[in-house]
Amino acid sequence: MAAVALVTWLVFLAFAVLGTRFGKPLTVTLLQYQAGIVYDRGVRRREVNGGRHRIWTRVEQIVVIDKRPISVSFENRAVTLADGSTAAYGFSGSAEVHDAGKALYSDQNYNNVPACVLLCCSRLVLNTYPSAQLTAKGEKIAQEIVEKARPRLRASGFDLRSFRLTQLSITSRIPQQGRPDTQ
């Protein structure tokens, strides 16, 4: 009887020492639209998807990322065209996370990445067109924006799901300083 009590106390003591050193096991449940990155003492170890995952509380940490589509919508934006005219444009689109690790390291708040990339790419494409070509090539312009945005989003861990221009019109011509206005 004394031997059983001694073994029980030794096992209890071993668990107490290991518990202070390694922490306690914790089960984390991720939903099907979530992904997580498990860090072991600050070092990235693995990426996990939805389901139950066991981690040690003092040693490991799990960072959860929402993989649902991120919708973006901008209206009444202005851009200067190649001939000095101003165009008003708007767009809507959506992107979703395909690589949780890249998305997590892409920005402090990874939900802002699709909006930033789509805004930059739309301005980049629209700046190259003069006002005469802008209205004639509406669908081609949207396709060019998608072609510029898709690899940039992919490099940040996102997939572009949809994009469309909701507004595109020429508002005015801005005269350049030092040159007379030709209109």
C-alpha positions as CSV (number, residue, x, y, z in Angstrom):
1,M,0.0,0.0,0.0
2,A,2.9,2.4,0.8
3,A,4.4,1.6,-2.6
4,V,1.2,2.6,-4.4
5,A,1.0,5.8,-2.5
6,L,4.6,6.6,-3.2
7,V,4.2,5.9,-7.0
8,T,1.0,8.1,-7.0
9,W,2.8,10.9,-5.3
10,L,5.7,10.6,-7.7
11,V,3.4,10.7,-10.7
12,F,1.6,13.7,-9.3
13,L,4.9,15.5,-8.6
14,A,6.1,14.7,-12.2
15,F,2.9,16.2,-13.6
16,A,3.2,19.2,-11.4
17,V,6.8,19.8,-12.5
18,L,6.0,19.2,-16.2
19,G,2.9,21.4,-15.9
20,T,5.0,24.4,-14.7
21,R,7.6,23.8,-17.4
22,F,5.4,23.0,-20.4
23,G,2.0,24.2,-19.4
24,K,-1.2,22.3,-19.6
25,P,-2.7,20.7,-22.7
26,L,-5.5,22.8,-24.2
27,T,-7.9,21.8,-27.0
28,V,-8.6,24.6,-29.5
29,T,-11.5,24.2,-31.9
30,L,-11.4,26.0,-35.2
31,L,-14.5,26.4,-37.3
32,Q,-14.5,25.2,-40.9
33,Y,-14.0,28.8,-42.2
34,Q,-10.9,29.4,-40.0
35,A,-7.3,28.5,-40.3
36,G,-4.6,28.7,-37.7
37,I,-0.8,28.9,-37.4
38,V,0.8,27.1,-34.5
39,Y,3.8,28.7,-32.9
40,D,6.1,26.7,-30.6
41,R,8.1,29.1,-28.4
42,G,7.7,31.9,-31.0
43,V,8.7,29.8,-34.0
44,R,6.2,29.0,-36.7
45,R,5.6,25.2,-36.7
46,R,2.6,24.3,-38.8
47,E,-0.7,25.5,-40.3
48,V,-3.9,23.9,-39.2
49,N,-7.4,24.1,-40.7
50,G,-10.9,23.6,-39.1
51,G,-11.2,21.0,-36.4
52,R,-9.9,20.2,-32.9
53,H,-6.2,20.8,-32.2
54,R,-4.2,20.2,-29.0
55,I,-1.6,22.7,-27.9
56,W,0.5,23.2,-24.7
57,T,-0.5,26.5,-23.0
58,R,3.0,27.8,-22.0
59,V,4.9,26.6,-25.0
60,E,2.6,26.8,-28.0
61,Q,0.3,29.5,-29.3
62,I,-2.3,29.4,-32.1
63,V,-3.1,32.4,-34.2
64,V,-6.5,32.2,-35.9
65,I,-7.3,33.6,-39.3
66,D,-10.8,34.0,-40.8
67,K,-10.8,32.5,-44.4
68,R,-14.3,33.9,-45.4
69,P,-14.4,36.1,-48.4
70,I,-13.5,39.8,-47.8
71,S,-15.8,42.1,-49.7
72,V,-14.5,45.5,-51.0
73,S,-16.6,48.4,-52.4
74,F,-15.5,51.9,-53.3
75,E,-17.6,54.6,-55.0
76,N,-16.9,58.1,-56.2
77,R,-13.1,57.9,-56.4
78,A,-11.3,60.3,-58.6
79,V,-8.2,59.6,-60.8
80,T,-6.3,61.8,-63.2
81,L,-6.1,60.3,-66.7
82,A,-3.2,60.4,-69.2
83,D,-4.5,63.5,-70.9
84,G,-5.1,65.5,-67.7
85,S,-8.8,64.7,-67.4
86,T,-10.4,63.6,-64.2
87,A,-12.5,60.4,-64.1
88,A,-14.8,59.2,-61.4
89,Y,-14.8,55.5,-60.8
90,G,-16.1,52.9,-58.4
91,F,-15.7,49.2,-58.1
92,S,-16.7,46.2,-56.0
93,G,-14.8,43.0,-55.5
94,S,-14.0,40.2,-53.2
95,A,-11.0,38.1,-52.2
96,E,-10.4,35.2,-49.9
97,V,-7.4,33.8,-48.0
98,H,-5.7,30.8,-49.7
99,D,-2.5,30.8,-47.7
100,A,-2.9,31.7,-44.0
101,G,0.8,32.2,-43.4
102,K,1.3,34.7,-46.2
103,A,-1.9,36.5,-45.4
104,L,-0.9,36.8,-41.7
105,Y,2.5,38.3,-42.6
106,S,1.2,40.5,-45.4
107,D,-0.1,43.3,-43.2
108,Q,-0.8,44.2,-39.6
109,N,-4.5,43.7,-40.4
110,Y,-4.7,41.3,-43.3
111,N,-8.3,42.2,-44.0
112,N,-7.1,45.5,-45.5
113,V,-4.9,43.9,-48.2
114,P,-7.5,43.3,-50.9
115,A,-8.8,46.8,-50.6
116,C,-5.3,48.3,-50.9
117,V,-4.3,46.1,-53.8
118,L,-7.5,46.7,-55.8
119,L,-7.3,50.5,-55.2
120,C,-3.7,50.7,-56.3
121,C,-4.2,48.5,-59.4
122,S,-7.3,50.4,-60.5
123,R,-5.4,53.7,-60.3
124,L,-2.4,52.2,-62.0
125,V,-4.5,51.1,-65.0
126,L,-6.8,54.1,-65.2
127,N,-3.8,56.5,-65.2
128,T,-2.6,55.1,-68.5
129,Y,-5.8,55.8,-70.5
130,P,-6.8,59.1,-72.1
131,S,-10.4,60.2,-71.7
132,A,-11.3,59.3,-75.4
133,Q,-10.4,55.7,-74.9
134,L,-11.8,55.3,-71.4
135,T,-15.5,55.2,-72.3
136,A,-15.0,52.9,-75.2
137,K,-13.0,50.2,-73.3
138,G,-15.0,49.7,-70.1
139,E,-14.9,45.9,-69.9
140,K,-11.3,45.8,-71.1
141,I,-10.2,48.1,-68.4
142,A,-11.8,45.9,-65.7
143,Q,-10.0,42.9,-67.2
144,E,-6.6,44.8,-67.1
145,I,-7.2,45.7,-63.4
146,V,-7.9,42.0,-62.6
147,E,-4.7,41.0,-64.5
148,K,-2.6,43.4,-62.4
149,A,-4.3,42.6,-59.1
150,R,-4.5,38.8,-59.2
151,P,-0.7,38.1,-58.9
152,R,-0.2,40.8,-56.3
153,L,-3.0,39.3,-54.2
154,R,-1.7,35.8,-54.8
155,A,1.8,36.9,-53.5
156,S,0.0,38.1,-50.3
157,G,-1.9,34.9,-49.7
158,F,-5.2,35.8,-51.3
159,D,-7.3,34.7,-54.3
160,L,-9.3,37.2,-56.2
161,R,-12.9,35.9,-56.4
162,S,-14.7,38.8,-58.2
163,F,-14.1,42.3,-59.5
164,R,-16.3,44.7,-61.4
165,L,-16.3,48.4,-62.2
166,T,-19.6,49.9,-60.9
167,Q,-18.9,53.5,-62.0
168,L,-16.7,55.0,-64.7
169,S,-17.2,58.5,-66.1
170,I,-15.2,61.5,-67.1
171,T,-15.9,64.4,-64.9
172,S,-13.7,67.3,-66.1
173,R,-10.5,68.4,-67.6
174,I,-7.9,70.0,-65.4
175,P,-5.8,72.6,-67.2
176,Q,-2.1,72.2,-66.7
177,Q,-0.2,75.1,-65.2
178,G,1.8,77.1,-67.8
179,R,-0.2,75.7,-70.7
180,P,-3.4,77.2,-72.1
181,D,-6.4,74.9,-72.0
182,T,-7.2,73.6,-75.5
183,Q,-10.9,72.9,-74.9
